[in-house]
């Protein structure tokens, strides 16, 4: 396993690359399903190290990117509610909805503020008791516990002016749908380290048992990614399909029981709509009835405009791994980081943004 003192070891890197080259099958498609892996692969030139006939494809690993247009429109509608301070992570401000974006709403005079933690939003609510503060909760299992704790803290503090727009998603159910996509041929998966620190290894085992697809959980340093790919190549070479953990310094087999308990206390699973994948049963989180007063949609019931998908945008196909970003006709011609048509060009973890910057 790659240790903390090995991240820049050129000898280890060469050994892993040689192992990948030696063990690789004639043809194979490996999909990474974490936005941080997408960026690490692009930034470090790992795609160019793959043997001929072996391909790395990006999947639905960017939480901003998989947020549906309807959910973006709902956030924009909340920003338009009189007296609301809308707080959000920075990437969300530039994602285009059907006719607007949070950045445009801010320019039009709406009170939209970038925060770095849901606890920042709690502080804003405490400092502005006469205003309603809404936090935009977007993310996978990695960020969901933080929002759960923020909601619990708001209840303990008696903050009546704090609420959350909950658009959190869980990854395994989406992967179950993706693996059934007839247009996608995936031979193995580079599984997300961040998500796995929360959920552990068990929720991924169905990929090997049900679909016969090998998967390796790995970290985010270049050697982490190379080690994960080498372990996958060994499984393919030996005809095995197992879920393995190359990120033992961060991922325990059982995950993080405290974080999982916080999620379960505040949220329940529900059907969520993913960009590119559509509605997926059990793949989302909604706020439980016991905490309903902190659900922004229930509190304000904003009028959400009819959803319009961006014309010509192929983000959905990119997120499903059936199209590389540079195969989209809008890529670099119309859609750029300065003028994004879809969210994959907005987020720092988006596949299109990574391709634009590094290829």
C-alpha positions in Angstrom: 0.0 0.0 0.0 1.1 3.6 -0.7 2.1 5.2 2.6 2.3 8.9 3.5 6.0 9.0 2.9 5.7 7.4 -0.6 3.7 10.1 -2.5 6.7 11.3 -4.4 8.7 8.1 -4.7 9.7 7.9 -8.4 10.9 4.2 -8.0 7.5 3.2 -6.7 5.8 5.1 -9.5 7.8 3.4 -12.1 7.1 0.0 -10.6 3.3 0.7 -10.5 3.4 1.9 -14.2 5.3 -1.3 -15.2 2.8 -3.4 -13.3 -0.1 -1.7 -15.1 1.5 -2.2 -18.5 2.4 -5.9 -17.8 -1.0 -6.9 -16.4 -3.4 -4.9 -18.6 -5.7 -6.8 -20.8 -5.9 -6.1 -24.5 -9.0 -3.9 -24.0 -10.5 -2.5 -20.8 -12.5 0.5 -19.7 -11.9 1.7 -16.1 -14.3 4.3 -14.7 -13.5 6.7 -11.9 -16.6 7.8 -10.0 -15.1 10.6 -7.9 -14.5 14.2 -9.1 -11.3 14.5 -7.2 -10.0 11.4 -9.0 -11.0 13.0 -12.3 -8.9 16.0 -11.5 -6.0 14.0 -10.2 -5.9 11.8 -13.3 -6.0 14.8 -15.6 -3.6 17.0 -13.7 -1.0 14.2 -13.3 -1.2 12.9 -16.9 -2.3 9.5 -15.7 -4.5 8.9 -18.7 -1.5 9.1 -21.0 0.2 6.3 -19.0 -2.6 3.8 -19.8 -1.7 0.9 -22.1 -3.0 1.0 -25.6 -6.5 -0.4 -25.7 -7.2 0.6 -22.1 -9.4 3.6 -21.4 -10.1 5.8 -18.4 -13.7 7.2 -18.4 -15.2 9.7 -15.9 -18.5 8.9 -14.2 -21.0 10.8 -12.1 -18.6 11.7 -9.4 -19.1 15.5 -9.3 -22.0 16.4 -6.9 -22.5 19.8 -8.5 -22.6 18.3 -11.9 -25.2 15.6 -11.2 -27.6 18.1 -9.6 -30.6 18.4 -11.9 -31.7 21.5 -13.6 -35.0 21.4 -11.6 -33.0 21.4 -8.3 -30.9 24.4 -9.6 -34.2 26.2 -10.4 -35.5 25.4 -6.9 -32.4 27.0 -5.4 -32.8 30.1 -7.6 -36.5 30.3 -6.5 -35.4 30.2 -2.9 -32.9 33.0 -3.5 -35.8 35.1 -4.9 -37.9 34.8 -1.7 -38.0 38.2 -0.1 -35.8 38.6 3.0 -33.9 35.3 2.4 -30.1 35.1 2.7 -29.1 32.2 0.5 -25.8 30.6 1.5 -23.9 28.1 -0.7 -20.6 26.6 -1.7 -18.9 28.6 -4.4 -19.3 26.2 -7.3 -23.0 26.4 -7.1 -23.2 30.1 -7.9 -22.2 29.7 -11.5 -24.2 26.6 -12.5 -26.8 27.7 -15.0 -30.4 26.8 -14.3 -33.2 27.0 -16.9 -33.1 30.8 -17.2 -30.8 32.1 -14.6 -28.0 31.3 -12.1 -27.2 32.3 -8.5 -24.5 34.6 -9.8 -27.1 36.4 -12.0 -29.5 36.5 -9.1 -26.8 38.0 -6.9 -26.1 40.7 -9.6 -29.8 41.4 -9.6 -29.7 42.2 -5.9 -30.5 38.9 -4.2 -28.5 38.2 -1.1 -26.4 35.2 -2.1 -23.4 34.5 0.0 -20.6 31.9 -0.4 -19.7 29.9 2.7 -17.1 27.2 3.3 -19.2 25.2 5.8 -22.8 24.8 6.9 -21.6 26.1 10.3 -20.8 29.4 8.6 -24.5 29.6 7.5 -25.5 28.9 11.2 -23.4 31.9 12.2 -25.0 34.1 9.6 -28.4 33.1 10.9 -27.4 33.9 14.5 -26.1 37.3 13.4 -29.2 38.1 11.4 -32.2 37.0 13.5 -34.5 39.2 11.4 -33.6 37.4 8.2 -34.2 33.9 7.0 -31.0 32.0 6.1 -31.1 29.1 3.7 -28.1 26.8 3.1 -27.9 24.9 -0.2 -27.0 21.3 0.8 -25.5 19.6 -2.3 -23.1 16.6 -2.1 -22.6 12.9 -1.6 -22.2 11.0 1.7 -19.1 13.0 2.4 -20.8 16.3 3.1 -24.2 14.9 4.2 -23.1 14.3 7.9 -22.0 18.0 8.2 -25.4 19.2 7.1 -27.1 16.7 9.5 -24.9 18.1 12.4 -25.7 21.7 11.4 -29.5 20.9 11.4 -29.1 19.2 14.8 -27.2 22.2 16.2 -29.8 24.7 14.8 -32.5 22.8 16.6 -30.5 22.8 19.9 -29.8 26.5 19.5 -33.5 27.2 18.7 -32.6 29.0 15.5 -36.0 29.6 13.9 -34.5 31.4 10.9 -32.3 28.7 9.5 -33.2 26.0 6.9 -31.6 23.8 4.3 -32.4 23.0 0.7 -31.5 19.3 0.8 -30.2 17.8 -2.5 -27.8 15.2 -1.1 -27.3 12.0 -2.9 -25.8 8.6 -2.2 -23.5 7.0 -4.7 -24.1 3.2 -4.6 -27.7 3.3 -5.8 -26.6 5.5 -8.8 -23.9 3.0 -9.6 -26.5 0.2 -9.6 -28.4 2.1 -12.3 -25.3 3.1 -14.2 -24.1 -0.5 -14.4 -27.4 -1.5 -16.1 -27.0 1.2 -18.9 -26.9 -0.8 -22.2 -24.8 2.0 -23.8 -22.0 1.8 -21.2 -19.3 -0.9 -21.2 -17.3 -0.7 -18.0 -14.8 -3.4 -17.0 -13.7 -2.1 -13.6 -14.2 0.9 -11.2 -11.9 3.2 -9.4 -14.1 3.8 -6.3 -14.2 7.1 -4.4 -12.1 7.5 -1.4 -14.0 10.4 0.2 -17.4 8.7 0.0 -15.9 5.4 1.3 -14.5 7.1 4.4 -18.1 7.5 5.4 -19.8 4.4 4.1 -17.0 1.9 4.1 -16.5 -1.1 1.8 -19.7 -3.1 2.2 -22.1 -0.9 0.1 -19.8 -1.5 -2.9 -19.7 -5.3 -2.8 -22.8 -5.7 -5.0 -20.8 -4.4 -7.9 -18.6 -7.5 -7.8 -21.3 -9.9 -6.7 -24.1 -8.7 -9.0 -22.3 -7.4 -12.0 -18.9 -9.2 -11.8 -17.1 -5.8 -11.9 -13.9 -5.4 -9.9 -13.5 -2.2 -7.9 -10.7 -0.6 -5.9 -11.2 2.2 -3.4 -8.2 4.5 -3.6 -6.9 7.9 -2.5 -6.1 11.0 -4.4 -2.3 11.3 -4.7 -0.9 10.3 -8.1 0.6 7.1 -6.6 -2.7 6.3 -4.9 -4.4 6.4 -8.2 -1.6 4.4 -9.9 -1.8 1.8 -7.2 -5.6 1.5 -7.5 -5.2 1.0 -11.3 -2.5 -1.6 -10.8 -4.7 -3.5 -8.3 -7.6 -3.4 -10.8 -5.3 -4.7 -13.6 -4.2 -7.6 -11.4 -7.8 -8.5 -10.8 -8.6 -8.4 -14.5 -5.5 -10.4 -15.3 -6.4 -13.1 -12.8 -10.1 -13.1 -13.7 -11.3 -11.9 -10.3 -14.0 -9.5 -9.4 -13.6 -8.2 -5.9 -13.9 -4.9 -4.0 -10.5 -4.0 -2.6 -9.2 -1.1 -0.5 -6.0 0.7 -1.5 -6.8 3.6 0.8 -6.5 1.9 4.2 -5.1 5.1 5.8 -8.5 6.8 5.2 -11.1 4.1 4.8 -12.1 1.6 7.4 -14.2 -1.5 6.2 -17.1 -0.4 8.4 -16.8 3.3 7.4 -17.5 6.0 9.9 -20.3 4.9 12.3 -20.7 8.4 13.9 -21.2 10.1 10.6 -23.6 7.4 9.4 -25.6 7.7 12.6 -25.9 11.5 12.1 -27.2 11.0 8.5 -29.7 8.4 9.7 -31.0 10.6 12.5 -31.7 13.7 10.4 -32.3 12.2 6.9 -34.2 9.4 5.2 -33.6 8.1 1.7 -35.9 9.2 -1.2 -36.0 9.2 -5.0 -33.6 11.8 -6.4 -33.1 13.0 -9.9 -29.6 12.9 -11.3 -28.5 14.8 -14.3 -27.9 12.2 -17.0 -29.3 9.3 -15.1 -32.8 10.5 -14.3 -34.8 9.6 -11.1 -33.2 7.0 -9.0 -35.1 5.4 -6.1 -33.4 5.5 -2.8 -30.5 7.6 -4.1 -31.4 10.9 -2.3 -31.8 12.2 1.2 -34.6 14.2 2.5 -35.0 15.8 5.9 -37.0 13.6 8.3 -40.4 14.8 9.7 -38.8 15.4 13.2 -36.6 18.1 11.6 -39.2 19.4 9.0 -39.0 23.0 10.3 -35.5 23.1 8.8 -36.6 22.0 5.3 -36.4 25.2 3.2 -38.8 23.9 0.5 -41.5 23.0 3.1 -41.0 26.3 4.8 -41.2 28.7 1.8 -42.9 26.6 -0.9 -41.3 28.8 -3.6 -42.7 28.9 -7.1 -40.2 27.0 -9.3 -40.1 27.9 -13.0 -40.7 25.1 -15.7 -37.4 23.2 -16.3 -35.6 23.8 -19.5 -32.5 21.8 -20.4 -29.6 23.6 -22.0 -29.7 23.2 -25.7 -26.9 21.1 -27.1 -25.3 20.4 -23.7 -24.1 16.8 -23.4 -23.2 16.8 -19.7 -25.6 13.9 -19.1 -23.7 11.7 -21.5 -20.4 12.8 -20.1 -21.6 11.9 -16.6 -22.7 8.5 -17.8 -19.2 7.9 -19.2 -20.4 7.2 -22.7 -18.9 10.4 -24.1 -15.6 12.2 -23.4 -16.0 16.0 -22.7 -14.0 16.9 -25.9 -16.5 14.9 -28.0 -19.3 17.3 -27.0 -19.9 19.7 -30.0 -20.1 22.7 -27.5 -16.8 21.9 -25.8 -14.3 24.8 -26.0 -16.3 26.3 -28.9 -19.3 27.5 -27.1 -18.9 26.1 -23.6 -15.9 27.4 -21.6 -15.2 28.0 -17.9 -15.9 31.7 -18.6 -19.2 30.9 -20.4 -20.3 27.5 -19.1 -23.4 25.9 -20.8 -23.5 23.0 -18.4 -22.3 22.2 -14.8 -19.5 19.9 -15.9 -17.6 23.0 -17.1 -18.4 24.9 -13.9 -17.3 22.7 -11.0 -13.7 22.4 -10.1 -14.4 18.6 -10.1 -16.2 18.6 -13.4 -14.9 16.4 -16.2 -15.3 19.1 -18.8 -13.4 21.7 -16.7 -10.6 19.1 -16.1 -10.4 18.4 -19.9 -10.4 22.1 -20.7 -7.6 22.8 -18.3 -5.3 19.8 -18.8 -5.9 18.5 -22.3 
